[in-house]
């Protein structure tokens, strides 16, 4: 079984303006996503909604060997990483299809395979 990271990106300023009814609709899509994963044999291994990028800390090595810590966000883009899921699956195509449920409310979703360093070939 392979592990995939489902990345949820978007403009976090839009999410900040969403009312409670719209938020409930988005959360319902996440519940549907989790239900479909379980029903179709995928395993949800983890995931979290992330706090706004303004709280990000960027850590870089300095020329003097000391670390430099600056306030985020790290990248200056319109879209930020807002959350993620870890999904274990043997069927990437089906996982992608299920991710369409999240794309309905989030826009673009990125599915990326995690590197398996265990030697199990995942």
Order of alpha helices (4+ residues) and beta strands (2+ residues): beta-alpha-alpha-beta-beta-beta-beta-alpha-beta
